[in-house]
Amino acid sequence: MLQTFWDNFWKDKHGDVVVWQKPNLWLIAWFVFVVISMLSYGGFSHVFSRLATGAIVIWALFEIVQGATYFRRTLGVLVLLVSLSSAFGLGL
């Protein structure tokens, strides 16, 4: 049973180890919004920062629901918790 969990944690349904995947649209959007928010000032910076948070939350939700491995799903949960705690000023 432990071996099965360990395999499911790291390997997808084809038996391939999946730790890194090509970035998808939501990760690219998050990165672009973060860069724009760092380069802008005032209200624009705040807007792009919130857009970045929205994009990373959507990415995390997709990982939780559709992640190829337990690792990817766990990563989605961690990113979601950190993003939401940061957005609401909880400082996780």
C-alpha positions, 0 to 999 in steps of 0.5 A: 500500500505504501508503494502504491501511494508513493507511486501515485504521489510522483507518477501519473497514470502512464507511470511517468514521474511528473514534477515539472510541466510546461507552464499553462495559461494561468501560470503565464498570466500570473507571471505577466501580472506580477511583472507588470505590477512590479513595474507599475505604480499606484492603483495600477500596481494594486490592480495587477497584483489582484489579477496575479492573485486571481490567476494563481488561485485559478491555477491552484484550483485546476491543479487540485482538481485535475493534477496528474499526481498527488504531488501536483494536487498537494502543490495546488493546495499549498499555493491556494492556501498561501495565495489566499492567506496573503490576499487576506493579510493573514501571513501564512 
